Amino acid sequence: MRRVIGFTALSLAVAALHGTAVGLPGGEDDRVQLAPSVDRLEILRCIGFEQLRVSLRNTTADHQYGDLFLKPTGPLQPSRRQWSSYTPVGADVATPIQVRVAPDARVGDYELGYQLGDKVQASTPVKVVSDPAAQCVPYGRMTATATSLQGSDDASKAVDGDPATIWRSAAGSLPQSITLDLGGVYDITELRYQPRFDGLLNGHINAYTMAVSTNGTTFTDVRTSTWGASELMKTAKLTTPARGVRKIRLTITGGRNNFAAAAELIPIGVPVDVPAASASAIAVPNDLFAGQPVNATVTAGNWTNDPLEVDVSVDAPAGWTVKPVRVTIAPGRTLPVSVPVTPPAMPFPEPGVQPEVTLTGRAAPVGGGQVEGAPTATVWVKPDAPVFEQARDFGTPSSVVIIGGWTRVSPADVWNAGLTAGWVGATPTGRDRGAGSDALRRDHVYASAERTLRVSVPPGKHRVALLRGDVTAATGSLIVRSDGRTLVGPGAALKAREFAWERFVLDGGAGGRPVDLTLSGDAGAEWKLAALVLDRAVVEDGTAGGTVPATLSLALGAPATFGTFVPGRDATYDTSTTATVISTAGDATLTASGPVTLRNGAFSLARPLAVTLSKAAWTAPASNDEVTVGFRQAIGAEEPLRSGTYSGAVTLTLSTTTP
Ligand SMILES: [Ca+2]
């Protein structure tokens, strides 16, 4: 006959690595029998898991069914919470349980409890430890190679920190070996071996030789021994530590079914030359706008045995704002950390300047310590569209247009009164180089012949900047003419990925008007146009004095000249002019464009022109306020000077936020 009475008549046995058996406390029911079990389990936190085995013994005369529930405390995570079992008469059934803890679990004493029926029957004490003398080589720094593999079970699976993935050597061909590169230098005291935990023991290593290398090429045998067959964790312990180890090689001479399998190989020791913290990667959004904050994501790592406070930051050029972030990183782990960065505001693109910037990720332990890595990202800062009257992205009718207020101009935009920019007559061709660059630079319009772009200019004089260049190929020169004047060029040809902003001023007159820009290349070269911005503010350019809207006026004195530059002499030349400010606005700001480099035909001075303003900000209306505009040019003794006149244009802008 068969009776179903749950587990009150079963005994419970718990077996773990260390094998010492003590009796479990029994239930009140006199039918419950005590059985041998293992006394305790210890989890080295940096490994993060251990195994034990739970078995049920049916000593009654009846087949038994029932449920065993596992009751972990604290950070313990058993691989199963419940075991439903059929236990025939006289049979022992067993199941392995893997107990995991998080890498930053609090060390201490916990319990894995077992419940049969309604009451807790027994428990195994579990100690989570962190030992300065027994530190793990973090799997995040290790790499592994092996003499053979099966399928996708390659050597990396033995050092990935995941006991569910395994390395398997080729079938039936021992000896084989696996070599671990520790990613640092350690004094090694043991090598733990976690066999596969998938219910199979095929490939279980039972005979091995462990060797170490300090230089990465020559190896010295340090232990030859055997392991028993079970899924429980094994160790190869050295009687004296192996010093200064960079690599470990395990040669397997015996394994079940004549091949080797390993879920994890875990070197244990003391770090000798290993960074405490690292920065290994930096990612920055493709579309970055002047003055607008974004997050740079820096991957920071903690390679110590304990949670570590790390300051994560970004090195950026002057003018950028960076807010470093302090985080706590779990031992042996990496963490993507968002660091807010803000590029400087760009009131207007400067001529010829490549707004390409390198950002460098940094990670440093708060208390100091060895650091590693300075990953870089090259970013390209775009003007922020809302600052401008027009911010236009040239490309094909279907190409991607950058967000944030930028609008497209394609060959399909043939001028009509409803547009603020469009083509008159023949149109250029659109081209999109595709992903891999930001949305502003990936596309452009181009032609080898003259084309006319009509732009709607509001009342007054407004600065305009054109972006030319190509992410993939070289770009020819660009000439821009309007109203019988040459506004740009011919600018020099640009290499692939080189971009240049070309600037000029357009006069919208008293009431605003459409202005035609004739675009061409030098001697039929292919010109390319990627972007256009038209400033909202009105300006007076440096060639003439004059009055702009009645509320805001800027008049310039005589053009400044330095006199004679003397070759072969270290010298600094100074000159100045005046600017007269009339403002009825609540505030006003005067800015000078730059950096400007003085040129003489194809020759340019090595250092930029320095411009100073005796006064640059007003918090109240001003009448005929005279500002001294100073210019200083430094020339080195070895700098070659071409005879003739060096010159350049500096644009002064008077603007207000409270007209
Ligand atoms: Ca693994």
Boltz pocket constraint, residues with backbone or C-beta under 6 A from the ligand:
constraints:
  - pocket:
      binder: B
      contacts: [[A, 156], [A, 157], [A, 158], [A, 159], [A, 160], [A, 161], [A, 162], [A, 163], [A, 164], [A, 165], [A, 166], [A, 167], [A, 262], [A, 263], [A, 264]]
      max_distance: 6.0
